[in-house]
Amino acid sequence: MPALRKMEMAEIEKMAPKASNGERAAIARQYDELLADYAVGDFCEVTLEEGENRATVKSRFVSAATRKGWDLEFKRTKGDALRFKIVEPKSLEVGV
């Protein structure tokens, strides 16, 4: 049986990504800024630009929402649009 322990905050902070000036970090900041004026309960529609990949854009929004402590509930769409609702994260506790 594997051993399991709760990590201390100092250990978690050491794992956090450091500020970066790379292309990925710049893209992450852009998506963070896109969500800056939104809150839990808001519905959003994203219109993809030509050449953008749906899965990539969706993943970037999910990552940005996660950094803000949110989950996103995506609605089915066709074409060049993504729609989602910003929601509170689901509990990680068993049985909740």
C-alpha positions, -999 to +999 in steps of 0.1 A: +000+000+000+015+034-009+021+060+018+001+092+017+007+125+035-007+160+034+019+185+020+028+216+040+022+250+025+059+257+022+063+226+000+034+236-022+048+271-027+081+256-039+062+237-066+043+267-078+055+280-112+078+309-111+071+342-129+082+337-164+086+359-194+083+331-219+057+327-246+036+302-226+036+326-196+025+355-218-004+335-232-014+324-197-014+361-186-036+370-216-062+344-207-061+355-171-068+390-182-097+379-204-114+364-173-105+393-150-139+410-153-159+379-148-171+360-117-188+328-106-222+326-121-213+344-153-220+328-187-194+335-214-192+331-252-158+328-269-156+334-307-125+317-321-103+335-346-094+319-379-068+292-373-074+288-336-079+253-323-110+247-302-093+223-278-063+246-272-085+276-265-107+256-242-077+242-223-063+277-219-096+290-204-098+260-181-062+266-169-070+303-163-101+295-144-083+270-123-057+296-114-086+318-101-101+289-082-130+283-105-144+255-127-160+259-161-190+241-173-189+240-211-221+239-232-223+221-265-218+244-295-210+241-332-189+263-354-164+289-341-179+295-306-173+281-272-198+288-244-193+281-207-205+290-172-181+299-144-188+278-114-174+271-079-150+242-080-165+208-071-155+195-037-126+170-036-139+154-005-152+119-008-189+116-004-196+153-009 
